[in-house]
Amino acid sequence: MINSNIKILLFTLTCACIQLAFAGDLDWPDPKAENRPGCYWWWMGSAVDKVNITWNLETMHKAGMGGATIVPIYGVKGYEKKYLQHLSPEFVNMVSHASRHVS
């Protein structure tokens, strides 16, 4: 008669062998962009430019972000000359630039 400790050991070893046999099938898939977290992307006074938009998007991508919601809000004192009027051609151009760099 097999004592209970040996039964537990055999059961554990059997489970480990089964897990190893199927390990390749159970690996986590690489997440797609739509499965990654997103964030709010605050555009202060919409004082943005293409260089910094690209840098922000690349930084968010490296951090594992899958998307961003642009939130144009009030600006920062001292940057008034860089503000873009909401929905102006320049503003739309910046949003278009950001959308082209989505990966």
N, C-alpha and C positions, 0 to 999 in steps of 0.2 A: 504494500500500500504506500502511495506517495504522500508525504506529509504536505501540509498546506503551504509552507514556505516554498517548496519546490514547484508546486502548482502555480503560485503567484509569479515566480521567476520565469517559468516556461510561458505563461500567458504574456508577461511583459516582453520577453524576447520575441515572441510571435508577433505582437503588435509592432515592435520596433522594425522587424523584418518587413512587415506589410507596408509600414510607413516609408521605409527606404525604397521599396519596390515601386511605389507610386509617387515618389518625391518629385520627379520631373513633371508629372501631370498636375501637381498641386501647386506649382510655383505661381506667385502673384504675377499677373500680366502687367506690362508697362501701362501706366495710366494714360488715357487720351486727354487732350486739353479739356474736353467737356466734363471729365471726371475729377479735375483738379479744383482746388479752391479758387475763388475769385475775390476781388476786393473793390472798394471804392477808390477812385483815383481823382483826388481833389485838384482841380485846375484853378488856382487862386487868381481871380481876375482874368482867367484864361490867358495869363502872361506866359505863354508857352512858345517853344520853337522846335524845329524839326530835330536838331541835334539832341536836345534834352528829352524829347518824346521818345526817340530811339533808345537812348540810354536807359530811361525808365522802363520801357518795355523789355529790353534785354535783361535788366536787373530783376524784374518781376519773373521773367521766364526762368532764369537761373535759380530763383528762390522756390520754383515749383508752382507758381501761380498759373492758372489756366485761363484767366480772363480778368477784365477790369471794367467797371462802370464809371464812365467819365462824369464827374460832378463839377460843373463850372459854378464857382461861388465868388463872393466878394474877394477883393484883392488884398495885397500886402502893401502897406504904406512904403512909398519910395519906388514902387514899380509901376506907377500910374501910366507912364509913357509906353509901357509894354502891354497894357491891357488890350485884349481883343474883344470887340463888341460881339455879344452873343448872336450867333447865326449870321454874322457878317461873312463875306467871301473868304476873308483871312481865317476866321474861326473854322468854317467848314473845311478849308484846305488843311488845317491842322488835324481835324478829326479824320479826314480822308487819309492823311499821312499815317496816323496811328492805326487805322484799320488795315492798311496795306502791310503793316509790319507784324500782324498777328500770325503766330506760328502754331 
